[in-house]
Amino acid sequence: MDWHWARAALDWQLELGADEAIGERPVDRFAAEAEAQAARAADLPATPARAAPPPVAQETGPDPVVIARKAAEAASSLDELRHAMEAFEHCELKRGARQLVFSDGAARGRVMIVGEAPGRDEDRQGKPFVGRAGQLLDRMLGAVGLSRQDSVYITNVLPWRPPQNRDPKPDEIAMMKPFLSRHIALVDPDLLVIMGNISCDALLGRRGITRLRGNWAEAEGRPALPMFHPAYLLRQPRMKREAWADMLELSAKLKAIG
């Protein structure tokens, strides 16, 4: 198994909800450490104890999360929020991306979809969900009478493409979360659709999309429905049945709230 197969197998297990590696037998970490200490004591001559060096004071710069929160709160419109995000210089992803991917769709849509991060096509065009996954998303929305032109607004947790489409790091999610929260408040949708593990982590504080999907939760003060990411459905077509059930649930919820 080469690196790519191993990574694909690990991604598949994460999508299934696996969050812990378990060995065939329990490992006694205390015994292992005791054996290591005994081996070192037997092989090394005794040396006089030396006082530990004083701790080195580390210089800490401004907190990016605090800066992001202040910039987001100052934005009173979507245009101002976009400019604030473009001016934010504390996320390293910005330096490797072609452009900011802000949003697409109806700015006052009843449904707001929150994806994970832009891919190659999104980075080139500056809009979320425009590649194969976006085309599948449009067909899914159309099947229940929704569209990004009239009723759906789309954005991502991160506005810049991670290199090689890697998963976003926790600090990257944390510093962009204030912008996402303000984005949701400004659009003020009736409900949210949270697509993928990264989005669930950012908005619900949980992962395990296989367990979460199809179950209504609350995020940013409004109903939120976790769903499989369309990119995952392209890799696992057999899961489209569950995705269709989620779309029907979404349509029923919209009718229920009027």
Backbone bond lengths (Angstrom), bond angles and torsions (degrees), N, CA, C in turn:
res aa  C-N    CA-C-N  psi(-1)  N-CA   C-N-CA  omega(-1)  CA-C   N-CA-C  phi
1 M - - - 1.469 - - 1.528 108.78 -
2 D 1.338 116.41 120.23 1.457 118.87 -179.80 1.531 109.99 -84.58
3 W 1.331 115.61 -178.68 1.465 120.48 -175.17 1.525 111.52 -60.67
4 H 1.324 117.03 -42.36 1.474 120.22 -175.68 1.523 111.27 -66.86
5 W 1.358 116.37 -41.21 1.462 118.34 177.05 1.525 110.69 -64.94
6 A 1.323 116.16 -40.93 1.467 119.27 179.73 1.524 111.07 -63.17
7 R 1.323 117.30 -42.40 1.467 120.37 179.24 1.520 110.45 -64.92
8 A 1.335 117.69 -41.52 1.466 120.73 178.76 1.527 110.97 -62.82
9 A 1.346 116.33 -40.40 1.463 119.49 178.37 1.524 111.24 -65.08
10 L 1.334 116.91 -39.35 1.463 120.35 177.99 1.524 111.02 -66.20
11 D 1.339 117.89 -43.41 1.465 121.16 177.66 1.524 110.80 -59.54
12 W 1.342 115.67 -40.04 1.460 119.45 -179.67 1.527 110.65 -63.45
13 Q 1.330 116.95 -42.53 1.457 119.82 178.98 1.530 111.43 -65.68
14 L 1.340 117.15 -37.03 1.464 119.60 177.84 1.520 110.65 -65.62
15 E 1.336 117.05 -39.60 1.467 119.82 178.42 1.523 110.85 -63.82
16 L 1.337 116.90 -31.43 1.461 120.55 177.86 1.524 112.50 -73.98
17 G 1.339 115.85 -11.65 1.459 119.22 178.31 1.515 114.74 106.02
18 A 1.334 117.56 2.46 1.467 119.79 178.39 1.526 109.55 -66.59
19 D 1.311 116.88 128.47 1.465 120.36 -179.20 1.533 111.99 -133.14
20 E 1.347 117.37 13.38 1.450 119.88 -178.93 1.524 109.41 -153.80
21 A 1.329 116.70 136.06 1.460 121.69 176.74 1.524 109.39 -94.57
22 I 1.321 117.02 128.13 1.454 122.07 -176.60 1.525 108.54 -121.65
23 G 1.342 117.71 127.36 1.447 121.63 179.88 1.521 112.15 -81.08
24 E 1.337 115.59 176.00 1.453 119.87 -179.84 1.525 111.83 -71.53
25 R 1.324 118.45 -28.76 1.465 121.48 178.63 1.528 108.53 -139.12
26 P 1.328 117.15 152.42 1.466 119.79 -179.04 1.527 111.37 -65.48
27 V 1.312 116.36 147.91 1.451 122.71 179.40 1.525 108.81 -109.66
28 D 1.322 116.19 124.93 1.463 121.09 178.00 1.527 107.81 -88.07
29 R 1.305 117.39 95.83 1.457 121.19 -177.70 1.532 112.10 -65.67
30 F 1.322 116.66 -33.37 1.452 119.41 -179.33 1.526 110.67 -67.00
31 A 1.326 116.78 -42.16 1.460 120.21 179.23 1.523 110.68 -65.41
32 A 1.331 117.14 -39.87 1.454 120.22 179.66 1.526 110.94 -63.25
33 E 1.319 116.59 -41.02 1.462 120.16 179.63 1.532 110.74 -68.36
34 A 1.333 116.79 -37.87 1.461 120.17 178.49 1.529 111.11 -64.19
35 E 1.336 116.20 -40.76 1.464 119.85 177.97 1.526 110.91 -64.40
36 A 1.322 115.88 -41.20 1.462 119.12 179.66 1.524 111.35 -64.36
37 Q 1.330 116.49 -41.01 1.463 119.63 178.39 1.530 111.48 -65.00
38 A 1.344 116.95 -39.63 1.462 120.55 179.14 1.525 110.81 -64.90
39 A 1.338 116.37 -39.06 1.461 119.87 179.45 1.521 110.86 -66.04
40 R 1.311 115.74 -41.06 1.468 118.42 178.90 1.531 111.03 -66.08
41 A 1.322 117.82 -39.15 1.464 121.16 -179.57 1.523 111.27 -66.39
42 A 1.349 116.96 -32.78 1.458 120.14 -178.85 1.521 112.11 -75.75
43 D 1.328 116.80 -31.61 1.466 120.41 -174.02 1.513 113.79 -92.66
44 L 1.312 118.30 -25.17 1.457 121.13 -172.97 1.520 110.74 -106.62
45 P 1.345 117.95 138.80 1.473 119.74 175.03 1.515 111.07 -69.55
46 A 1.299 113.73 153.61 1.462 118.27 -179.67 1.521 109.65 -66.81
47 T 1.297 117.58 138.21 1.463 123.28 179.17 1.515 108.49 -126.50
48 P 1.307 116.37 145.32 1.470 118.13 179.55 1.524 110.60 -63.85
49 A 1.306 113.40 141.27 1.466 118.33 -179.57 1.518 109.69 -69.36
50 R 1.313 114.38 139.55 1.463 119.97 178.10 1.512 109.44 -114.69
51 A 1.287 113.96 144.32 1.461 118.68 -179.60 1.519 110.08 -64.95
52 A 1.314 115.69 141.32 1.456 120.23 178.76 1.519 109.66 -66.29
53 P 1.330 116.76 140.69 1.460 119.07 178.56 1.516 110.95 -64.71
54 P 1.295 117.19 149.61 1.467 119.19 178.51 1.524 110.90 -62.78
55 P 1.303 116.90 145.82 1.470 119.44 179.51 1.523 110.84 -61.37
56 V 1.324 113.23 142.31 1.460 119.94 179.25 1.521 108.80 -90.16
57 A 1.276 116.22 124.50 1.458 120.65 178.90 1.524 109.56 -70.11
58 Q 1.321 115.95 125.25 1.453 121.23 179.28 1.517 110.41 -97.47
59 E 1.303 113.79 135.88 1.453 118.68 178.01 1.533 109.13 -77.36
60 T 1.289 115.38 130.39 1.457 120.52 179.09 1.521 109.06 -115.89
61 G 1.319 113.92 131.93 1.455 119.21 178.80 1.517 110.68 -87.64
62 P 1.298 116.74 -171.67 1.466 120.76 179.15 1.528 110.94 -64.95
63 D 1.299 116.00 146.72 1.464 121.99 -179.57 1.530 108.84 -75.19
64 P 1.357 118.65 117.82 1.470 120.38 -179.31 1.522 113.02 -60.98
65 V 1.332 116.84 -32.18 1.462 119.38 -179.24 1.529 110.42 -66.72
66 V 1.327 116.49 -41.46 1.466 120.43 178.32 1.529 110.24 -64.47
67 I 1.317 116.81 -42.75 1.470 120.64 178.85 1.520 110.35 -62.81
68 A 1.335 116.08 -42.91 1.460 120.08 179.82 1.525 111.20 -64.21
69 R 1.331 116.34 -39.74 1.464 119.58 -178.95 1.534 110.96 -64.31
70 K 1.311 116.51 -42.93 1.462 119.88 179.79 1.529 110.83 -65.06
71 A 1.329 116.82 -42.50 1.464 120.41 -179.84 1.524 111.05 -65.21
72 A 1.339 116.38 -40.10 1.462 120.03 -179.18 1.527 111.33 -68.23
73 E 1.319 116.21 -43.17 1.466 119.28 -178.97 1.520 112.48 -64.78
74 A 1.324 117.15 -26.97 1.464 120.68 -179.65 1.518 112.73 -76.71
75 A 1.323 117.67 -14.68 1.460 121.10 -178.15 1.526 110.18 -81.19
76 S 1.316 116.41 123.92 1.467 121.02 -179.25 1.522 112.47 -106.61
77 S 1.312 117.73 1.99 1.463 121.78 178.42 1.521 108.66 -151.02
78 L 1.323 115.74 167.19 1.458 119.59 179.24 1.526 111.37 -65.22
79 D 1.310 117.13 -36.47 1.464 119.94 177.75 1.529 110.75 -63.72
80 E 1.316 116.31 -43.48 1.465 119.23 178.99 1.527 111.09 -65.70
81 L 1.323 116.60 -36.16 1.461 119.76 178.06 1.522 110.44 -66.46
82 R 1.298 116.24 -41.06 1.469 119.33 178.31 1.529 110.76 -61.38
83 H 1.319 116.50 -44.79 1.467 120.27 179.03 1.536 110.73 -63.40
84 A 1.322 116.65 -38.30 1.466 119.88 179.06 1.528 111.12 -64.56
85 M 1.317 116.63 -39.02 1.460 120.15 178.93 1.530 110.94 -70.38
86 E 1.309 116.91 -38.28 1.463 119.98 177.86 1.526 111.11 -64.82
87 A 1.324 116.80 -30.86 1.470 120.77 -178.57 1.524 112.58 -85.84
88 F 1.315 118.04 -8.29 1.470 121.87 -177.58 1.527 108.94 -74.59
89 E 1.329 117.19 120.41 1.466 121.39 -172.43 1.531 113.57 -109.48
90 H 1.327 118.69 10.62 1.457 120.45 -171.61 1.528 114.12 -99.31
91 C 1.325 117.43 -1.88 1.458 120.67 177.82 1.527 108.93 -103.45
92 E 1.320 116.59 118.91 1.459 121.47 -175.99 1.526 112.13 -64.01
93 L 1.324 118.47 -22.71 1.460 120.31 -179.89 1.532 111.74 -59.85
94 K 1.306 115.95 -28.42 1.460 120.24 -178.30 1.524 111.08 -60.91
95 R 1.325 117.11 -33.30 1.452 120.67 -174.98 1.529 113.05 -73.53
96 G 1.319 116.94 -21.35 1.456 119.09 -179.38 1.511 114.35 -104.72
97 A 1.335 117.41 -5.06 1.466 120.88 -178.84 1.525 110.71 -94.05
98 R 1.304 115.28 156.62 1.468 119.82 178.05 1.522 111.38 -74.17
99 Q 1.325 115.59 -41.04 1.462 118.96 -176.11 1.518 110.05 -162.08
100 L 1.309 115.08 166.77 1.456 122.56 175.85 1.523 109.24 -73.29
101 V 1.315 116.64 133.55 1.467 122.15 173.81 1.520 106.44 -107.25
102 F 1.331 116.09 102.33 1.465 120.43 -170.35 1.521 112.51 -90.20
103 S 1.332 117.65 -61.39 1.459 119.72 -175.00 1.519 110.01 -169.17
104 D 1.318 114.74 175.18 1.461 122.71 172.70 1.523 107.59 -156.90
105 G 1.311 116.15 156.86 1.450 120.53 175.06 1.516 113.76 104.24
106 A 1.339 114.36 -167.75 1.462 122.52 -176.21 1.525 109.91 -78.08
107 A 1.326 116.15 118.08 1.466 121.16 -174.45 1.520 112.76 -63.50
108 R 1.320 117.80 -22.65 1.464 121.11 177.75 1.524 110.19 -115.27
109 G 1.321 116.72 32.24 1.453 120.76 -179.44 1.519 112.72 -66.44
110 R 1.317 115.23 150.94 1.460 119.49 179.24 1.524 111.64 -72.25
111 V 1.328 116.20 -26.49 1.457 121.71 -178.32 1.528 108.99 -113.92
112 M 1.330 116.52 132.47 1.456 121.31 174.40 1.515 108.33 -118.16
113 I 1.329 115.95 120.18 1.455 121.98 179.21 1.522 108.57 -96.40
114 V 1.327 115.57 130.72 1.465 121.33 177.80 1.523 107.94 -114.76
115 G 1.328 115.60 110.53 1.451 121.15 176.47 1.517 111.02 -91.21
116 E 1.316 115.96 -164.77 1.463 120.06 -173.12 1.528 112.03 -95.86
117 A 1.319 116.88 -68.74 1.459 121.92 -177.65 1.519 108.68 -158.19
118 P 1.321 118.10 155.97 1.465 120.07 -179.90 1.527 111.67 -66.10
119 G 1.321 115.15 150.45 1.454 121.92 170.95 1.521 109.79 -103.97
120 R 1.328 115.69 -163.56 1.463 120.27 -176.12 1.521 111.85 -62.72
121 D 1.338 117.98 -47.46 1.467 120.48 -178.06 1.522 111.08 -65.55
122 E 1.331 116.14 -40.08 1.463 119.52 179.64 1.525 110.87 -65.81
123 D 1.314 116.76 -39.04 1.462 121.30 178.85 1.525 110.97 -63.33
124 R 1.305 117.23 -34.67 1.464 121.10 179.78 1.526 112.28 -75.16
125 Q 1.340 116.41 -40.37 1.464 119.78 -174.26 1.518 113.90 -94.76
126 G 1.317 117.42 -15.95 1.456 120.09 178.79 1.513 114.52 77.63
127 K 1.346 117.63 19.19 1.455 121.78 178.59 1.527 109.18 -134.01
128 P 1.336 117.27 147.11 1.469 119.64 179.57 1.526 111.74 -78.54
129 F 1.315 115.81 150.49 1.464 123.01 174.34 1.529 112.52 54.07
130 V 1.321 116.83 61.90 1.466 120.52 177.81 1.528 111.83 -119.09
131 G 1.337 119.00 -6.75 1.453 121.55 177.63 1.513 111.37 -86.06
132 R 1.313 117.05 -153.59 1.470 121.05 -179.65 1.522 110.99 -61.69
133 A 1.331 116.47 -39.23 1.467 119.51 178.41 1.525 110.63 -64.04
134 G 1.333 116.99 -38.24 1.459 120.25 178.00 1.510 112.86 -66.76
135 Q 1.310 116.83 -36.61 1.459 120.12 177.68 1.528 110.68 -65.91
136 L 1.324 116.14 -40.37 1.457 119.16 175.95 1.523 110.83 -64.69
137 L 1.322 117.36 -40.01 1.465 121.06 178.07 1.524 110.81 -60.60
138 D 1.311 117.38 -42.84 1.464 120.12 179.38 1.527 111.29 -61.98
139 R 1.319 117.02 -38.72 1.474 119.62 178.49 1.531 110.50 -68.19
140 M 1.325 116.23 -37.98 1.464 119.76 178.44 1.525 110.91 -64.10
141 L 1.330 116.52 -43.32 1.461 120.10 179.27 1.530 111.00 -66.04
142 G 1.322 115.80 -43.23 1.465 119.59 -179.38 1.513 112.48 -61.35
143 A 1.318 117.42 -30.28 1.463 120.90 -178.53 1.522 112.38 -66.23
144 V 1.333 117.98 -21.58 1.465 121.01 178.02 1.530 111.13 -116.13
145 G 1.331 116.54 21.27 1.457 120.63 173.69 1.509 115.43 78.21
146 L 1.331 118.48 23.73 1.463 121.73 178.84 1.527 109.71 -115.63
147 S 1.314 116.12 157.88 1.464 120.31 176.76 1.521 109.10 -156.73
148 R 1.324 115.49 154.89 1.458 119.61 177.41 1.525 111.64 -72.60
149 Q 1.321 117.56 -16.30 1.457 120.16 177.39 1.529 112.13 -75.37
150 D 1.329 117.60 -32.99 1.463 119.99 -171.44 1.526 115.07 -117.71
151 S 1.331 118.40 -34.08 1.463 118.23 -166.48 1.519 115.13 -137.39
152 V 1.321 118.33 -3.31 1.461 120.88 -174.09 1.522 110.05 -128.11
153 Y 1.325 115.53 134.79 1.458 122.38 176.60 1.525 107.51 -116.73
154 I 1.317 117.31 138.53 1.460 121.26 -171.35 1.527 110.86 -128.37
155 T 1.315 115.65 135.71 1.462 121.21 173.16 1.521 108.35 -148.55
156 N 1.332 116.99 -175.70 1.463 122.80 178.74 1.525 110.25 -129.81
157 V 1.321 115.40 162.69 1.468 120.02 172.91 1.526 109.69 -62.41
158 L 1.328 116.85 -45.90 1.463 122.39 179.03 1.524 109.88 -109.97
159 P 1.325 117.73 137.00 1.465 119.93 -179.21 1.523 113.83 -90.69
160 W 1.343 116.84 -5.15 1.464 120.01 -178.92 1.524 109.72 -121.70
161 R 1.321 115.60 145.71 1.458 120.53 -178.10 1.534 111.03 -72.90
162 P 1.338 117.77 127.11 1.473 119.92 172.93 1.530 109.91 -69.70
163 P 1.307 118.32 146.80 1.464 120.26 -179.86 1.525 111.56 -60.82
164 Q 1.330 114.92 135.34 1.469 121.93 -179.73 1.531 112.19 58.32
165 N 1.326 116.23 22.94 1.469 121.74 179.52 1.535 112.69 57.52
166 R 1.317 117.13 30.48 1.463 120.15 177.83 1.523 110.39 -67.33
167 D 1.332 115.58 164.33 1.460 120.12 176.41 1.531 109.85 -67.89
168 P 1.322 117.65 141.17 1.469 120.11 175.91 1.525 111.01 -61.88
169 K 1.314 115.73 148.21 1.453 121.71 177.44 1.541 109.61 -83.61
170 P 1.328 117.29 156.03 1.468 120.17 -179.43 1.524 113.51 -56.15
171 D 1.352 117.60 -40.01 1.463 118.46 -179.04 1.519 111.59 -69.59
172 E 1.337 117.63 -30.09 1.468 120.65 176.70 1.526 110.43 -68.39
173 I 1.320 116.05 -41.77 1.470 119.75 177.37 1.522 110.22 -64.06
174 A 1.328 116.71 -43.39 1.468 120.81 -176.72 1.519 111.67 -62.62
175 M 1.334 117.88 -42.47 1.460 119.04 -175.93 1.525 112.80 -76.30
176 M 1.342 117.52 -20.30 1.469 119.57 178.04 1.527 112.24 -96.47
177 K 1.329 117.45 -10.70 1.467 119.95 -179.43 1.531 112.97 -59.87
178 P 1.338 121.20 -40.98 1.472 118.85 178.14 1.518 113.02 -58.91
179 F 1.325 117.37 -36.80 1.466 120.13 177.59 1.524 110.54 -66.44
180 L 1.330 116.92 -40.03 1.466 120.21 178.99 1.525 110.86 -64.44
181 S 1.336 116.57 -43.36 1.463 119.61 179.78 1.524 111.09 -61.62
182 R 1.326 116.28 -42.08 1.469 119.62 178.74 1.521 110.92 -68.30
183 H 1.319 116.24 -35.16 1.466 121.29 177.92 1.528 110.15 -60.21
184 I 1.332 115.60 -46.59 1.465 119.94 179.48 1.530 110.95 -63.52
185 A 1.324 117.06 -41.49 1.464 120.54 -179.48 1.524 111.50 -63.55
186 L 1.325 117.84 -39.41 1.455 121.06 -178.21 1.531 111.84 -70.86
187 V 1.332 116.78 -38.62 1.466 119.76 178.44 1.528 110.24 -73.59
188 D 1.324 116.60 -38.00 1.460 123.46 177.31 1.530 112.38 55.18
189 P 1.345 117.79 58.56 1.465 120.10 179.55 1.525 111.55 -76.28
190 D 1.330 115.79 164.56 1.460 120.03 174.99 1.518 111.35 -68.90
191 L 1.327 116.31 -35.32 1.455 120.20 -179.41 1.519 110.43 -156.29
192 L 1.325 114.76 165.42 1.463 122.36 -178.21 1.518 109.92 -114.08
193 V 1.322 115.60 145.87 1.460 122.24 167.71 1.526 106.47 -114.97
194 I 1.324 116.08 119.58 1.466 121.94 -175.52 1.518 108.30 -104.71
195 M 1.319 116.95 111.19 1.462 121.11 -172.53 1.521 111.83 -104.69
196 G 1.332 115.57 113.13 1.451 120.78 173.13 1.519 114.11 98.30
197 N 1.330 115.34 165.99 1.465 122.14 -176.17 1.519 113.22 -65.86
198 I 1.343 116.94 -41.43 1.463 120.05 -177.94 1.527 110.43 -62.38
199 S 1.316 116.78 -42.08 1.468 120.96 179.27 1.520 111.48 -66.20
200 C 1.333 116.89 -39.69 1.463 120.16 177.07 1.523 110.72 -64.51
201 D 1.317 115.74 -38.13 1.469 119.58 177.65 1.520 110.72 -62.43
202 A 1.340 116.41 -43.78 1.462 120.55 -177.01 1.522 112.56 -69.23
203 L 1.323 117.97 -40.95 1.464 121.12 -171.63 1.530 114.03 -100.36
204 L 1.327 117.25 -26.25 1.459 120.15 -178.20 1.522 112.63 -113.08
205 G 1.351 116.07 -13.19 1.451 119.42 -177.22 1.516 113.14 71.63
206 R 1.338 117.30 21.00 1.459 121.82 -178.83 1.523 109.97 -139.84
207 R 1.327 114.81 155.14 1.458 122.03 171.99 1.526 109.51 -123.79
208 G 1.328 115.35 176.40 1.462 120.35 -176.16 1.508 109.65 101.84
209 I 1.339 116.32 62.56 1.464 121.09 -172.48 1.517 111.65 -61.48
210 T 1.353 118.14 -28.97 1.459 119.86 179.61 1.526 110.99 -62.85
211 R 1.334 116.67 -36.30 1.465 120.46 177.34 1.530 111.95 -80.46
212 L 1.323 117.10 -34.39 1.461 120.59 -172.54 1.525 112.79 -81.62
213 R 1.334 117.85 -32.44 1.457 120.96 -171.57 1.539 110.98 -58.62
214 G 1.342 113.23 143.31 1.450 119.72 177.02 1.510 115.28 81.08
215 N 1.333 117.94 -3.95 1.460 121.48 -179.08 1.528 109.42 -111.10
216 W 1.308 116.88 121.45 1.459 121.07 -177.94 1.520 110.44 -66.12
217 A 1.315 115.51 138.04 1.456 122.73 175.92 1.529 107.53 -132.46
218 E 1.307 116.43 -169.84 1.465 120.58 176.06 1.521 109.12 -129.02
219 A 1.334 115.05 131.73 1.462 120.74 178.08 1.518 108.69 -141.60
220 E 1.319 115.75 134.02 1.465 121.21 -179.61 1.528 111.97 53.13
221 G 1.321 116.48 35.89 1.449 121.43 174.18 1.507 116.43 76.97
222 R 1.341 117.40 19.70 1.467 119.41 -179.55 1.533 109.66 -148.12
223 P 1.354 117.77 161.12 1.464 119.72 -179.98 1.528 110.85 -60.10
224 A 1.317 115.59 142.43 1.463 120.89 -178.41 1.522 109.18 -139.07
225 L 1.336 115.41 133.32 1.460 121.22 -178.97 1.530 109.54 -116.50
226 P 1.334 118.56 110.91 1.470 120.46 174.06 1.521 110.65 -70.72
227 M 1.322 115.76 139.91 1.461 121.68 179.39 1.523 109.74 -141.42
228 F 1.339 115.36 159.96 1.449 119.84 172.44 1.523 110.09 -62.94
229 H 1.326 116.11 143.04 1.460 120.46 174.68 1.531 108.48 -72.10
230 P 1.338 118.42 139.11 1.473 119.88 178.85 1.527 113.43 -55.28
231 A 1.323 117.63 -32.81 1.464 119.44 178.04 1.531 110.44 -62.58
232 Y 1.320 117.33 -35.98 1.459 121.07 176.58 1.524 110.57 -67.03
233 L 1.326 116.80 -38.90 1.466 120.37 179.26 1.522 111.33 -65.32
234 L 1.318 117.84 -31.11 1.464 120.26 176.25 1.526 110.61 -67.53
235 R 1.333 116.57 -33.04 1.466 119.75 178.31 1.523 111.78 -82.73
236 Q 1.330 116.93 -27.06 1.459 122.08 -177.55 1.536 109.06 -128.41
237 P 1.337 118.45 75.28 1.480 120.54 -176.01 1.523 113.21 -58.61
238 R 1.342 117.23 -27.45 1.460 118.94 -178.91 1.525 112.84 -63.68
239 M 1.347 117.52 -17.57 1.457 120.47 -179.88 1.528 112.61 -86.00
240 K 1.315 117.29 0.41 1.471 119.56 -179.77 1.529 111.36 -65.49
241 R 1.311 116.88 -25.31 1.465 119.34 177.72 1.519 110.44 -62.21
242 E 1.343 116.31 -45.41 1.460 119.72 177.24 1.526 111.22 -64.95
243 A 1.335 116.99 -37.81 1.458 120.06 178.39 1.525 111.44 -64.14
244 W 1.314 116.84 -37.66 1.470 119.99 177.74 1.531 110.27 -65.64
245 A 1.320 117.22 -40.08 1.466 119.85 176.61 1.529 110.46 -61.56
246 D 1.326 117.45 -37.94 1.460 120.85 178.20 1.525 111.49 -66.95
247 M 1.327 117.17 -38.25 1.470 119.98 177.84 1.534 110.68 -64.63
248 L 1.316 116.97 -39.11 1.465 119.88 176.59 1.527 110.75 -64.95
249 E 1.320 116.62 -38.10 1.462 121.06 176.75 1.527 110.70 -63.42
250 L 1.315 116.28 -40.54 1.460 121.46 177.46 1.516 111.23 -62.05
251 S 1.340 116.20 -45.95 1.465 120.54 -179.85 1.525 110.98 -63.04
252 A 1.331 116.94 -40.94 1.467 120.66 180.00 1.523 110.78 -64.97
253 K 1.335 117.07 -38.38 1.466 120.95 -179.47 1.522 110.42 -65.43
254 L 1.323 116.97 -41.50 1.461 120.31 178.86 1.522 111.62 -61.88
255 K 1.320 116.01 -40.16 1.471 120.01 178.95 1.523 110.10 -68.33
256 A 1.323 116.48 -35.83 1.461 120.04 -177.43 1.507 112.73 -68.13
257 I 1.353 116.58 -36.38 1.457 118.55 -178.05 1.527 112.02 -88.46
258 G 1.348 116.63 -2.70 1.476 120.08 170.94 1.511 114.06 82.96
